[in-house]
Amino acid sequence: MVQEEFVNTILDILSPISNITTVRHQGFVGLYKDDIMFGKIISKSVLFLSDRNKFIKIKLSLFCIKYIFIKYFHYIKIIIKF
């Protein structure tokens, strides 16, 4: 089960990006940008959708995750033009 506090921490990290929403699924919380799922929160893990259409687990501290989110969205923004 995903803890609400962890989800809120991730959403706080993502706050510079507009229109991020979450949807609870069985066993994970989906991260969406304009109705497109780009990530998952499973337990205390964060996964991003890769350019190969697979979810990849991020194995870093929350401090490092913030930096990766920013770089990731700069990259994704170019590809799918948010």
C-alpha positions in Angstrom: 0.0 0.0 0.0 1.3 3.5 -0.9 1.4 5.9 2.0 -0.3 9.2 1.5 2.6 11.1 3.1 5.0 9.7 0.5 2.6 10.6 -2.4 2.3 14.1 -1.0 6.1 14.4 -0.9 6.4 13.4 -4.5 3.7 15.8 -5.5 5.5 18.5 -3.7 8.7 17.7 -5.6 6.6 17.9 -8.8 4.9 21.1 -7.9 6.8 23.3 -10.5 5.1 21.2 -13.2 1.4 22.1 -13.8 -1.5 19.7 -14.1 0.0 16.7 -12.3 -2.6 14.4 -10.9 -2.7 11.0 -9.2 -5.0 8.1 -9.6 -5.0 5.2 -7.1 -4.8 1.8 -8.8 -4.6 -1.6 -7.1 -1.1 -1.7 -5.6 0.2 1.6 -6.9 -0.6 5.3 -7.5 -0.3 6.5 -11.1 1.3 9.9 -11.9 -0.4 11.7 -14.7 0.3 14.9 -16.7 -2.7 16.0 -18.7 -4.2 12.5 -18.5 -1.1 10.7 -19.7 0.5 8.4 -17.2 4.3 9.1 -16.9 5.1 7.5 -13.6 4.1 5.2 -10.7 4.5 5.2 -7.0 4.7 1.7 -5.6 5.2 1.5 -1.8 8.2 3.9 -1.3 9.5 3.6 -4.8 9.1 5.9 -7.8 9.1 4.6 -11.4 9.2 6.7 -14.6 8.0 5.7 -18.0 11.1 5.4 -20.3 11.4 6.2 -24.0 11.1 2.4 -24.5 7.6 2.4 -22.9 8.7 0.6 -19.8 8.6 1.8 -16.2 12.1 2.2 -14.6 12.6 2.3 -10.9 14.5 5.4 -9.6 17.0 4.2 -6.9 17.9 7.5 -5.3 17.1 9.7 -2.3 14.2 12.1 -2.5 16.7 15.0 -2.8 18.1 13.4 -6.0 14.7 12.5 -7.3 13.8 16.2 -7.5 16.7 16.9 -9.8 15.8 13.9 -12.0 12.1 15.0 -12.2 13.3 18.4 -13.5 15.6 16.9 -16.1 13.1 14.2 -17.0 10.3 16.7 -17.7 12.6 18.9 -19.7 13.3 15.8 -21.9 9.7 14.7 -22.0 8.4 18.2 -22.7 10.5 18.2 -25.9 9.3 14.8 -27.1 5.5 15.0 -26.5 5.2 18.8 -26.3 3.3 19.3 -23.0 
